[in-house]
Amino acid sequence: MLNKTSPRIPLETFDDFDNGLSELIDLWSSAAAKSAKEAALTQFKEDLDAAILKWIDNRAKSKKYAVIGEELAEFEEALSQG
């Protein structure tokens, strides 16, 4: 999760990613420093990549994480468009 007051806790479960993506979008909508926003985005992507690799042999879980990846791609597309 995106926790501003304590060390970063890696995202692991589907619910972590679902909630984390919402928090990431909220963070980007806030007045937080751009460096904090970029760091959170990078951390989210790293955790998602690790989860995808972990569950690559589990079709059901792979599909769930692929959906999060698609939502993240849509978010990044929106960021690039301003």
PDB file of N, CA, C and O in Angstrom, chain B, residues numbered from 101:
ATOM      1  N   MET B 101       0.823  -1.177   0.000  1.00  0.00           N
ATOM      2  CA  MET B 101       0.000   0.000   0.000  1.00  0.00           C
ATOM      3  C   MET B 101       0.877   1.254   0.000  1.00  0.00           C
ATOM      4  O   MET B 101       2.059   1.218   0.342  1.00  0.00           O
ATOM      5  N   LEU B 102       0.271   2.324  -0.384  1.00  0.00           N
ATOM      6  CA  LEU B 102       0.978   3.589  -0.404  1.00  0.00           C
ATOM      7  C   LEU B 102       0.845   4.238   0.965  1.00  0.00           C
ATOM      8  O   LEU B 102      -0.150   4.898   1.265  1.00  0.00           O
ATOM      9  N   ASN B 103       1.861   4.038   1.783  1.00  0.00           N
ATOM     10  CA  ASN B 103       1.833   4.551   3.143  1.00  0.00           C
ATOM     11  C   ASN B 103       2.887   5.630   3.267  1.00  0.00           C
ATOM     12  O   ASN B 103       4.074   5.366   3.079  1.00  0.00           O
ATOM     13  N   LYS B 104       2.467   6.832   3.579  1.00  0.00           N
ATOM     14  CA  LYS B 104       3.380   7.961   3.609  1.00  0.00           C
ATOM     15  C   LYS B 104       4.143   8.086   4.926  1.00  0.00           C
ATOM     16  O   LYS B 104       5.115   8.837   4.998  1.00  0.00           O
ATOM     17  N   THR B 105       3.724   7.365   5.971  1.00  0.00           N
ATOM     18  CA  THR B 105       4.321   7.558   7.287  1.00  0.00           C
ATOM     19  C   THR B 105       5.236   6.426   7.737  1.00  0.00           C
ATOM     20  O   THR B 105       5.954   6.586   8.724  1.00  0.00           O
ATOM     21  N   SER B 106       5.233   5.309   7.059  1.00  0.00           N
ATOM     22  CA  SER B 106       6.074   4.191   7.473  1.00  0.00           C
ATOM     23  C   SER B 106       6.732   3.569   6.250  1.00  0.00           C
ATOM     24  O   SER B 106       6.403   3.926   5.119  1.00  0.00           O
ATOM     25  N   PRO B 107       7.662   2.636   6.471  1.00  0.00           N
ATOM     26  CA  PRO B 107       8.319   2.007   5.315  1.00  0.00           C
ATOM     27  C   PRO B 107       7.305   1.381   4.365  1.00  0.00           C
ATOM     28  O   PRO B 107       6.232   0.941   4.777  1.00  0.00           O
ATOM     29  N   ARG B 108       7.657   1.351   3.126  1.00  0.00           N
ATOM     30  CA  ARG B 108       6.773   0.821   2.084  1.00  0.00           C
ATOM     31  C   ARG B 108       6.517  -0.661   2.299  1.00  0.00           C
ATOM     32  O   ARG B 108       7.434  -1.435   2.572  1.00  0.00           O
ATOM     33  N   ILE B 109       5.263  -1.036   2.171  1.00  0.00           N
ATOM     34  CA  ILE B 109       4.849  -2.434   2.260  1.00  0.00           C
ATOM     35  C   ILE B 109       4.543  -2.889   0.837  1.00  0.00           C
ATOM     36  O   ILE B 109       3.633  -2.353   0.205  1.00  0.00           O
ATOM     37  N   PRO B 110       5.282  -3.861   0.323  1.00  0.00           N
ATOM     38  CA  PRO B 110       5.028  -4.314  -1.052  1.00  0.00           C
ATOM     39  C   PRO B 110       3.596  -4.828  -1.219  1.00  0.00           C
ATOM     40  O   PRO B 110       3.039  -5.462  -0.323  1.00  0.00           O
ATOM     41  N   LEU B 111       3.025  -4.547  -2.364  1.00  0.00           N
ATOM     42  CA  LEU B 111       1.695  -5.048  -2.694  1.00  0.00           C
ATOM     43  C   LEU B 111       1.833  -6.517  -3.062  1.00  0.00           C
ATOM     44  O   LEU B 111       2.760  -6.894  -3.778  1.00  0.00           O
ATOM     45  N   GLU B 112       0.915  -7.349  -2.577  1.00  0.00           N
ATOM     46  CA  GLU B 112       1.019  -8.777  -2.851  1.00  0.00           C
ATOM     47  C   GLU B 112      -0.280  -9.390  -3.339  1.00  0.00           C
ATOM     48  O   GLU B 112      -0.268 -10.180  -4.283  1.00  0.00           O
ATOM     49  N   THR B 113      -1.392  -9.045  -2.724  1.00  0.00           N
ATOM     50  CA  THR B 113      -2.656  -9.678  -3.085  1.00  0.00           C
ATOM     51  C   THR B 113      -3.384  -8.845  -4.137  1.00  0.00           C
ATOM     52  O   THR B 113      -3.056  -7.681  -4.369  1.00  0.00           O
ATOM     53  N   PHE B 114      -4.374  -9.466  -4.764  1.00  0.00           N
ATOM     54  CA  PHE B 114      -5.170  -8.743  -5.746  1.00  0.00           C
ATOM     55  C   PHE B 114      -5.839  -7.530  -5.101  1.00  0.00           C
ATOM     56  O   PHE B 114      -5.884  -6.455  -5.698  1.00  0.00           O
ATOM     57  N   ASP B 115      -6.356  -7.699  -3.891  1.00  0.00           N
ATOM     58  CA  ASP B 115      -6.989  -6.571  -3.190  1.00  0.00           C
ATOM     59  C   ASP B 115      -5.987  -5.457  -2.922  1.00  0.00           C
ATOM     60  O   ASP B 115      -6.329  -4.278  -3.024  1.00  0.00           O
ATOM     61  N   ASP B 116      -4.739  -5.822  -2.578  1.00  0.00           N
ATOM     62  CA  ASP B 116      -3.689  -4.809  -2.398  1.00  0.00           C
ATOM     63  C   ASP B 116      -3.534  -3.977  -3.670  1.00  0.00           C
ATOM     64  O   ASP B 116      -3.458  -2.749  -3.618  1.00  0.00           O
ATOM     65  N   PHE B 117      -3.489  -4.665  -4.813  1.00  0.00           N
ATOM     66  CA  PHE B 117      -3.305  -3.960  -6.076  1.00  0.00           C
ATOM     67  C   PHE B 117      -4.527  -3.137  -6.452  1.00  0.00           C
ATOM     68  O   PHE B 117      -4.397  -2.015  -6.941  1.00  0.00           O
ATOM     69  N   ASP B 118      -5.698  -3.681  -6.228  1.00  0.00           N
ATOM     70  CA  ASP B 118      -6.925  -2.965  -6.548  1.00  0.00           C
ATOM     71  C   ASP B 118      -7.012  -1.684  -5.722  1.00  0.00           C
ATOM     72  O   ASP B 118      -7.278  -0.609  -6.260  1.00  0.00           O
ATOM     73  N   ASN B 119      -6.790  -1.802  -4.424  1.00  0.00           N
ATOM     74  CA  ASN B 119      -6.808  -0.635  -3.545  1.00  0.00           C
ATOM     75  C   ASN B 119      -5.632   0.287  -3.835  1.00  0.00           C
ATOM     76  O   ASN B 119      -5.770   1.510  -3.812  1.00  0.00           O
ATOM     77  N   GLY B 120      -4.477  -0.307  -4.107  1.00  0.00           N
ATOM     78  CA  GLY B 120      -3.271   0.481  -4.382  1.00  0.00           C
ATOM     79  C   GLY B 120      -3.414   1.321  -5.633  1.00  0.00           C
ATOM     80  O   GLY B 120      -2.933   2.454  -5.674  1.00  0.00           O
ATOM     81  N   LEU B 121      -4.070   0.786  -6.659  1.00  0.00           N
ATOM     82  CA  LEU B 121      -4.273   1.559  -7.880  1.00  0.00           C
ATOM     83  C   LEU B 121      -5.175   2.757  -7.600  1.00  0.00           C
ATOM     84  O   LEU B 121      -4.929   3.854  -8.100  1.00  0.00           O
ATOM     85  N   SER B 122      -6.204   2.548  -6.812  1.00  0.00           N
ATOM     86  CA  SER B 122      -7.081   3.663  -6.429  1.00  0.00           C
ATOM     87  C   SER B 122      -6.303   4.722  -5.659  1.00  0.00           C
ATOM     88  O   SER B 122      -6.463   5.919  -5.894  1.00  0.00           O
ATOM     89  N   GLU B 123      -5.461   4.268  -4.737  1.00  0.00           N
ATOM     90  CA  GLU B 123      -4.643   5.202  -3.959  1.00  0.00           C
ATOM     91  C   GLU B 123      -3.648   5.934  -4.856  1.00  0.00           C
ATOM     92  O   GLU B 123      -3.385   7.120  -4.663  1.00  0.00           O
ATOM     93  N   LEU B 124      -3.103   5.228  -5.827  1.00  0.00           N
ATOM     94  CA  LEU B 124      -2.155   5.835  -6.759  1.00  0.00           C
ATOM     95  C   LEU B 124      -2.842   6.935  -7.572  1.00  0.00           C
ATOM     96  O   LEU B 124      -2.283   8.016  -7.760  1.00  0.00           O
ATOM     97  N   ILE B 125      -4.033   6.657  -8.044  1.00  0.00           N
ATOM     98  CA  ILE B 125      -4.794   7.652  -8.804  1.00  0.00           C
ATOM     99  C   ILE B 125      -5.114   8.854  -7.919  1.00  0.00           C
ATOM    100  O   ILE B 125      -5.006   9.998  -8.358  1.00  0.00           O
ATOM    101  N   ASP B 126      -5.505   8.596  -6.685  1.00  0.00           N
ATOM    102  CA  ASP B 126      -5.770   9.695  -5.747  1.00  0.00           C
ATOM    103  C   ASP B 126      -4.515  10.524  -5.504  1.00  0.00           C
ATOM    104  O   ASP B 126      -4.576  11.752  -5.447  1.00  0.00           O
ATOM    105  N   LEU B 127      -3.386   9.853  -5.363  1.00  0.00           N
ATOM    106  CA  LEU B 127      -2.124  10.555  -5.141  1.00  0.00           C
ATOM    107  C   LEU B 127      -1.807  11.480  -6.312  1.00  0.00           C
ATOM    108  O   LEU B 127      -1.400  12.624  -6.109  1.00  0.00           O
ATOM    109  N   TRP B 128      -1.991  10.989  -7.530  1.00  0.00           N
ATOM    110  CA  TRP B 128      -1.704  11.799  -8.711  1.00  0.00           C
ATOM    111  C   TRP B 128      -2.678  12.965  -8.844  1.00  0.00           C
ATOM    112  O   TRP B 128      -2.372  13.956  -9.507  1.00  0.00           O
ATOM    113  N   SER B 129      -3.837  12.856  -8.224  1.00  0.00           N
ATOM    114  CA  SER B 129      -4.816  13.945  -8.253  1.00  0.00           C
ATOM    115  C   SER B 129      -4.561  14.963  -7.147  1.00  0.00           C
ATOM    116  O   SER B 129      -5.194  16.018  -7.107  1.00  0.00           O
ATOM    117  N   SER B 130      -3.645  14.649  -6.266  1.00  0.00           N
ATOM    118  CA  SER B 130      -3.374  15.509  -5.116  1.00  0.00           C
ATOM    119  C   SER B 130      -2.278  16.521  -5.442  1.00  0.00           C
ATOM    120  O   SER B 130      -1.749  16.568  -6.552  1.00  0.00           O
ATOM    121  N   ALA B 131      -1.963  17.317  -4.443  1.00  0.00           N
ATOM    122  CA  ALA B 131      -0.912  18.326  -4.587  1.00  0.00           C
ATOM    123  C   ALA B 131       0.457  17.789  -4.153  1.00  0.00           C
ATOM    124  O   ALA B 131       1.383  18.567  -3.924  1.00  0.00           O
ATOM    125  N   ALA B 132       0.586  16.471  -4.043  1.00  0.00           N
ATOM    126  CA  ALA B 132       1.862  15.867  -3.633  1.00  0.00           C
ATOM    127  C   ALA B 132       2.958  16.203  -4.642  1.00  0.00           C
ATOM    128  O   ALA B 132       2.687  16.506  -5.804  1.00  0.00           O
ATOM    129  N   ALA B 133       4.184  16.142  -4.173  1.00  0.00           N
ATOM    130  CA  ALA B 133       5.337  16.426  -5.035  1.00  0.00           C
ATOM    131  C   ALA B 133       5.401  15.429  -6.181  1.00  0.00           C
ATOM    132  O   ALA B 133       5.079  14.252  -6.018  1.00  0.00           O
ATOM    133  N   LYS B 134       5.819  15.914  -7.336  1.00  0.00           N
ATOM    134  CA  LYS B 134       5.906  15.049  -8.513  1.00  0.00           C
ATOM    135  C   LYS B 134       6.836  13.869  -8.263  1.00  0.00           C
ATOM    136  O   LYS B 134       6.581  12.766  -8.747  1.00  0.00           O
ATOM    137  N   SER B 135       7.912  14.092  -7.513  1.00  0.00           N
ATOM    138  CA  SER B 135       8.847  12.997  -7.226  1.00  0.00           C
ATOM    139  C   SER B 135       8.169  11.890  -6.412  1.00  0.00           C
ATOM    140  O   SER B 135       8.439  10.709  -6.627  1.00  0.00           O
ATOM    141  N   ALA B 136       7.297  12.267  -5.484  1.00  0.00           N
ATOM    142  CA  ALA B 136       6.568  11.267  -4.689  1.00  0.00           C
ATOM    143  C   ALA B 136       5.597  10.500  -5.573  1.00  0.00           C
ATOM    144  O   ALA B 136       5.441   9.288  -5.427  1.00  0.00           O
ATOM    145  N   LYS B 137       4.948  11.203  -6.484  1.00  0.00           N
ATOM    146  CA  LYS B 137       4.010  10.562  -7.399  1.00  0.00           C
ATOM    147  C   LYS B 137       4.736   9.567  -8.300  1.00  0.00           C
ATOM    148  O   LYS B 137       4.275   8.441  -8.490  1.00  0.00           O
ATOM    149  N   GLU B 138       5.865   9.985  -8.850  1.00  0.00           N
ATOM    150  CA  GLU B 138       6.628   9.107  -9.740  1.00  0.00           C
ATOM    151  C   GLU B 138       7.178   7.907  -8.995  1.00  0.00           C
ATOM    152  O   GLU B 138       7.189   6.797  -9.527  1.00  0.00           O
ATOM    153  N   ALA B 139       7.638   8.119  -7.759  1.00  0.00           N
ATOM    154  CA  ALA B 139       8.155   7.005  -6.951  1.00  0.00           C
ATOM    155  C   ALA B 139       7.047   5.989  -6.662  1.00  0.00           C
ATOM    156  O   ALA B 139       7.275   4.781  -6.738  1.00  0.00           O
ATOM    157  N   ALA B 140       5.865   6.473  -6.336  1.00  0.00           N
ATOM    158  CA  ALA B 140       4.747   5.571  -6.056  1.00  0.00           C
ATOM    159  C   ALA B 140       4.363   4.789  -7.309  1.00  0.00           C
ATOM    160  O   ALA B 140       4.065   3.598  -7.227  1.00  0.00           O
ATOM    161  N   LEU B 141       4.367   5.444  -8.457  1.00  0.00           N
ATOM    162  CA  LEU B 141       4.053   4.762  -9.712  1.00  0.00           C
ATOM    163  C   LEU B 141       5.095   3.693 -10.017  1.00  0.00           C
ATOM    164  O   LEU B 141       4.745   2.582 -10.416  1.00  0.00           O
ATOM    165  N   THR B 142       6.345   4.013  -9.837  1.00  0.00           N
ATOM    166  CA  THR B 142       7.423   3.051 -10.077  1.00  0.00           C
ATOM    167  C   THR B 142       7.297   1.852  -9.149  1.00  0.00           C
ATOM    168  O   THR B 142       7.426   0.709  -9.587  1.00  0.00           O
ATOM    169  N   GLN B 143       7.045   2.106  -7.871  1.00  0.00           N
ATOM    170  CA  GLN B 143       6.899   1.017  -6.900  1.00  0.00           C
ATOM    171  C   GLN B 143       5.710   0.135  -7.246  1.00  0.00           C
ATOM    172  O   GLN B 143       5.792  -1.089  -7.154  1.00  0.00           O
ATOM    173  N   PHE B 144       4.604   0.757  -7.645  1.00  0.00           N
ATOM    174  CA  PHE B 144       3.417  -0.014  -8.012  1.00  0.00           C
ATOM    175  C   PHE B 144       3.733  -0.924  -9.190  1.00  0.00           C
ATOM    176  O   PHE B 144       3.373  -2.101  -9.183  1.00  0.00           O
ATOM    177  N   LYS B 145       4.399  -0.388 -10.191  1.00  0.00           N
ATOM    178  CA  LYS B 145       4.730  -1.177 -11.382  1.00  0.00           C
ATOM    179  C   LYS B 145       5.684  -2.317 -11.044  1.00  0.00           C
ATOM    180  O   LYS B 145       5.536  -3.422 -11.566  1.00  0.00           O
ATOM    181  N   GLU B 146       6.659  -2.060 -10.179  1.00  0.00           N
ATOM    182  CA  GLU B 146       7.597  -3.110  -9.773  1.00  0.00           C
ATOM    183  C   GLU B 146       6.861  -4.233  -9.040  1.00  0.00           C
ATOM    184  O   GLU B 146       7.104  -5.411  -9.301  1.00  0.00           O
ATOM    185  N   ASP B 147       5.972  -3.869  -8.132  1.00  0.00           N
ATOM    186  CA  ASP B 147       5.214  -4.878  -7.394  1.00  0.00           C
ATOM    187  C   ASP B 147       4.306  -5.672  -8.333  1.00  0.00           C
ATOM    188  O   ASP B 147       4.174  -6.888  -8.190  1.00  0.00           O
ATOM    189  N   LEU B 148       3.680  -4.986  -9.294  1.00  0.00           N
ATOM    190  CA  LEU B 148       2.800  -5.662 -10.241  1.00  0.00           C
ATOM    191  C   LEU B 148       3.593  -6.633 -11.112  1.00  0.00           C
ATOM    192  O   LEU B 148       3.144  -7.750 -11.367  1.00  0.00           O
ATOM    193  N   ASP B 149       4.759  -6.214 -11.564  1.00  0.00           N
ATOM    194  CA  ASP B 149       5.610  -7.108 -12.353  1.00  0.00           C
ATOM    195  C   ASP B 149       5.980  -8.357 -11.557  1.00  0.00           C
ATOM    196  O   ASP B 149       5.963  -9.467 -12.087  1.00  0.00           O
ATOM    197  N   ALA B 150       6.314  -8.169 -10.285  1.00  0.00           N
ATOM    198  CA  ALA B 150       6.666  -9.314  -9.428  1.00  0.00           C
ATOM    199  C   ALA B 150       5.473 -10.245  -9.246  1.00  0.00           C
ATOM    200  O   ALA B 150       5.635 -11.465  -9.273  1.00  0.00           O
ATOM    201  N   ALA B 151       4.277  -9.686  -9.060  1.00  0.00           N
ATOM    202  CA  ALA B 151       3.080 -10.514  -8.888  1.00  0.00           C
ATOM    203  C   ALA B 151       2.765 -11.287 -10.158  1.00  0.00           C
ATOM    204  O   ALA B 151       2.380 -12.455 -10.100  1.00  0.00           O
ATOM    205  N   ILE B 152       2.927 -10.643 -11.291  1.00  0.00           N
ATOM    206  CA  ILE B 152       2.661 -11.315 -12.568  1.00  0.00           C
ATOM    207  C   ILE B 152       3.613 -12.496 -12.743  1.00  0.00           C
ATOM    208  O   ILE B 152       3.199 -13.575 -13.168  1.00  0.00           O
ATOM    209  N   LEU B 153       4.876 -12.293 -12.417  1.00  0.00           N
ATOM    210  CA  LEU B 153       5.845 -13.391 -12.516  1.00  0.00           C
ATOM    211  C   LEU B 153       5.522 -14.511 -11.525  1.00  0.00           C
ATOM    212  O   LEU B 153       5.662 -15.692 -11.845  1.00  0.00           O
ATOM    213  N   LYS B 154       5.094 -14.137 -10.339  1.00  0.00           N
ATOM    214  CA  LYS B 154       4.778 -15.131  -9.307  1.00  0.00           C
ATOM    215  C   LYS B 154       3.622 -16.022  -9.738  1.00  0.00           C
ATOM    216  O   LYS B 154       3.624 -17.221  -9.457  1.00  0.00           O
ATOM    217  N   TRP B 155       2.635 -15.447 -10.418  1.00  0.00           N
ATOM    218  CA  TRP B 155       1.420 -16.179 -10.748  1.00  0.00           C
ATOM    219  C   TRP B 155       1.322 -16.548 -12.221  1.00  0.00           C
ATOM    220  O   TRP B 155       0.232 -16.844 -12.710  1.00  0.00           O
ATOM    221  N   ILE B 156       2.432 -16.535 -12.926  1.00  0.00           N
ATOM    222  CA  ILE B 156       2.410 -16.795 -14.366  1.00  0.00           C
ATOM    223  C   ILE B 156       1.841 -18.172 -14.710  1.00  0.00           C
ATOM    224  O   ILE B 156       1.251 -18.344 -15.777  1.00  0.00           O
ATOM    225  N   ASP B 157       2.008 -19.138 -13.834  1.00  0.00           N
ATOM    226  CA  ASP B 157       1.512 -20.492 -14.097  1.00  0.00           C
ATOM    227  C   ASP B 157       0.089 -20.732 -13.592  1.00  0.00           C
ATOM    228  O   ASP B 157      -0.445 -21.831 -13.747  1.00  0.00           O
ATOM    229  N   ASN B 158      -0.521 -19.725 -12.995  1.00  0.00           N
ATOM    230  CA  ASN B 158      -1.884 -19.844 -12.480  1.00  0.00           C
ATOM    231  C   ASN B 158      -2.782 -18.963 -13.350  1.00  0.00           C
ATOM    232  O   ASN B 158      -2.815 -17.743 -13.193  1.00  0.00           O
ATOM    233  N   ARG B 159      -3.501 -19.593 -14.257  1.00  0.00           N
ATOM    234  CA  ARG B 159      -4.291 -18.854 -15.257  1.00  0.00           C
ATOM    235  C   ARG B 159      -5.284 -17.885 -14.619  1.00  0.00           C
ATOM    236  O   ARG B 159      -5.395 -16.741 -15.059  1.00  0.00           O
ATOM    237  N   ALA B 160      -5.993 -18.318 -13.608  1.00  0.00           N
ATOM    238  CA  ALA B 160      -7.011 -17.467 -12.984  1.00  0.00           C
ATOM    239  C   ALA B 160      -6.386 -16.221 -12.366  1.00  0.00           C
ATOM    240  O   ALA B 160      -6.861 -15.105 -12.573  1.00  0.00           O
ATOM    241  N   LYS B 161      -5.314 -16.430 -11.604  1.00  0.00           N
ATOM    242  CA  LYS B 161      -4.662 -15.279 -10.976  1.00  0.00           C
ATOM    243  C   LYS B 161      -3.992 -14.402 -12.023  1.00  0.00           C
ATOM    244  O   LYS B 161      -4.005 -13.177 -11.898  1.00  0.00           O
ATOM    245  N   SER B 162      -3.407 -15.004 -13.051  1.00  0.00           N
ATOM    246  CA  SER B 162      -2.767 -14.228 -14.114  1.00  0.00           C
ATOM    247  C   SER B 162      -3.760 -13.281 -14.771  1.00  0.00           C
ATOM    248  O   SER B 162      -3.431 -12.131 -15.059  1.00  0.00           O
ATOM    249  N   LYS B 163      -4.971 -13.765 -15.007  1.00  0.00           N
ATOM    250  CA  LYS B 163      -5.999 -12.925 -15.627  1.00  0.00           C
ATOM    251  C   LYS B 163      -6.370 -11.758 -14.730  1.00  0.00           C
ATOM    252  O   LYS B 163      -6.561 -10.639 -15.207  1.00  0.00           O
ATOM    253  N   LYS B 164      -6.473 -12.014 -13.431  1.00  0.00           N
ATOM    254  CA  LYS B 164      -6.821 -10.935 -12.500  1.00  0.00           C
ATOM    255  C   LYS B 164      -5.751  -9.849 -12.504  1.00  0.00           C
ATOM    256  O   LYS B 164      -6.063  -8.658 -12.530  1.00  0.00           O
ATOM    257  N   TYR B 165      -4.494 -10.266 -12.478  1.00  0.00           N
ATOM    258  CA  TYR B 165      -3.420  -9.278 -12.460  1.00  0.00           C
ATOM    259  C   TYR B 165      -3.283  -8.578 -13.815  1.00  0.00           C
ATOM    260  O   TYR B 165      -2.859  -7.424 -13.877  1.00  0.00           O
ATOM    261  N   ALA B 166      -3.637  -9.267 -14.888  1.00  0.00           N
ATOM    262  CA  ALA B 166      -3.624  -8.643 -16.211  1.00  0.00           C
ATOM    263  C   ALA B 166      -4.638  -7.505 -16.270  1.00  0.00           C
ATOM    264  O   ALA B 166      -4.390  -6.483 -16.910  1.00  0.00           O
ATOM    265  N   VAL B 167      -5.767  -7.676 -15.610  1.00  0.00           N
ATOM    266  CA  VAL B 167      -6.777  -6.615 -15.561  1.00  0.00           C
ATOM    267  C   VAL B 167      -6.211  -5.379 -14.862  1.00  0.00           C
ATOM    268  O   VAL B 167      -6.407  -4.256 -15.326  1.00  0.00           O
ATOM    269  N   ILE B 168      -5.518  -5.586 -13.762  1.00  0.00           N
ATOM    270  CA  ILE B 168      -4.878  -4.460 -13.064  1.00  0.00           C
ATOM    271  C   ILE B 168      -3.867  -3.803 -13.991  1.00  0.00           C
ATOM    272  O   ILE B 168      -3.788  -2.576 -14.046  1.00  0.00           O
ATOM    273  N   GLY B 169      -3.092  -4.601 -14.722  1.00  0.00           N
ATOM    274  CA  GLY B 169      -2.122  -4.064 -15.672  1.00  0.00           C
ATOM    275  C   GLY B 169      -2.784  -3.212 -16.747  1.00  0.00           C
ATOM    276  O   GLY B 169      -2.257  -2.169 -17.133  1.00  0.00           O
ATOM    277  N   GLU B 170      -3.946  -3.663 -17.231  1.00  0.00           N
ATOM    278  CA  GLU B 170      -4.679  -2.895 -18.238  1.00  0.00           C
ATOM    279  C   GLU B 170      -5.169  -1.570 -17.663  1.00  0.00           C
ATOM    280  O   GLU B 170      -5.090  -0.533 -18.322  1.00  0.00           O
ATOM    281  N   GLU B 171      -5.674  -1.609 -16.439  1.00  0.00           N
ATOM    282  CA  GLU B 171      -6.128  -0.380 -15.790  1.00  0.00           C
ATOM    283  C   GLU B 171      -4.961   0.577 -15.564  1.00  0.00           C
ATOM    284  O   GLU B 171      -5.104   1.789 -15.724  1.00  0.00           O
ATOM    285  N   LEU B 172      -3.807   0.025 -15.192  1.00  0.00           N
ATOM    286  CA  LEU B 172      -2.617   0.854 -15.009  1.00  0.00           C
ATOM    287  C   LEU B 172      -2.202   1.490 -16.334  1.00  0.00           C
ATOM    288  O   LEU B 172      -1.834   2.664 -16.368  1.00  0.00           O
ATOM    289  N   ALA B 173      -2.259   0.736 -17.406  1.00  0.00           N
ATOM    290  CA  ALA B 173      -1.908   1.272 -18.723  1.00  0.00           C
ATOM    291  C   ALA B 173      -2.854   2.407 -19.115  1.00  0.00           C
ATOM    292  O   ALA B 173      -2.412   3.413 -19.670  1.00  0.00           O
ATOM    293  N   GLU B 174      -4.138   2.257 -18.836  1.00  0.00           N
ATOM    294  CA  GLU B 174      -5.103   3.324 -19.107  1.00  0.00           C
ATOM    295  C   GLU B 174      -4.780   4.569 -18.289  1.00  0.00           C
ATOM    296  O   GLU B 174      -4.865   5.689 -18.792  1.00  0.00           O
ATOM    297  N   PHE B 175      -4.411   4.371 -17.037  1.00  0.00           N
ATOM    298  CA  PHE B 175      -4.040   5.481 -16.164  1.00  0.00           C
ATOM    299  C   PHE B 175      -2.802   6.193 -16.703  1.00  0.00           C
ATOM    300  O   PHE B 175      -2.764   7.422 -16.767  1.00  0.00           O
ATOM    301  N   GLU B 176      -1.789   5.414 -17.091  1.00  0.00           N
ATOM    302  CA  GLU B 176      -0.570   6.016 -17.630  1.00  0.00           C
ATOM    303  C   GLU B 176      -0.852   6.753 -18.945  1.00  0.00           C
ATOM    304  O   GLU B 176      -0.249   7.792 -19.213  1.00  0.00           O
ATOM    305  N   GLU B 177      -1.750   6.228 -19.753  1.00  0.00           N
ATOM    306  CA  GLU B 177      -2.147   6.901 -20.997  1.00  0.00           C
ATOM    307  C   GLU B 177      -2.797   8.243 -20.672  1.00  0.00           C
ATOM    308  O   GLU B 177      -2.522   9.250 -21.325  1.00  0.00           O
ATOM    309  N   ALA B 178      -3.652   8.250 -19.668  1.00  0.00           N
ATOM    310  CA  ALA B 178      -4.303   9.507 -19.252  1.00  0.00           C
ATOM    311  C   ALA B 178      -3.267  10.505 -18.739  1.00  0.00           C
ATOM    312  O   ALA B 178      -3.381  11.703 -18.997  1.00  0.00           O
ATOM    313  N   LEU B 179      -2.262  10.019 -18.017  1.00  0.00           N
ATOM    314  CA  LEU B 179      -1.198  10.900 -17.540  1.00  0.00           C
ATOM    315  C   LEU B 179      -0.432  11.514 -18.701  1.00  0.00           C
ATOM    316  O   LEU B 179      -0.105  12.701 -18.680  1.00  0.00           O
ATOM    317  N   SER B 180      -0.151  10.714 -19.698  1.00  0.00           N
ATOM    318  CA  SER B 180       0.635  11.210 -20.832  1.00  0.00           C
ATOM    319  C   SER B 180      -0.142  12.220 -21.674  1.00  0.00           C
ATOM    320  O   SER B 180       0.455  13.041 -22.370  1.00  0.00           O
ATOM    321  N   GLN B 181      -1.463  12.160 -21.611  1.00  0.00           N
ATOM    322  CA  GLN B 181      -2.288  13.100 -22.362  1.00  0.00           C
ATOM    323  C   GLN B 181      -2.544  14.393 -21.599  1.00  0.00           C
ATOM    324  O   GLN B 181      -3.142  15.336 -22.116  1.00  0.00           O
ATOM    325  N   GLY B 182      -2.081  14.410 -20.371  1.00  0.00           N
ATOM    326  CA  GLY B 182      -2.213  15.636 -19.592  1.00  0.00           C
ATOM    327  C   GLY B 182      -3.349  15.576 -18.689  1.00  0.00           C
ATOM    328  O   GLY B 182      -3.606  16.531 -17.956  1.00  0.00           O
TER     329      GLY B 182
END
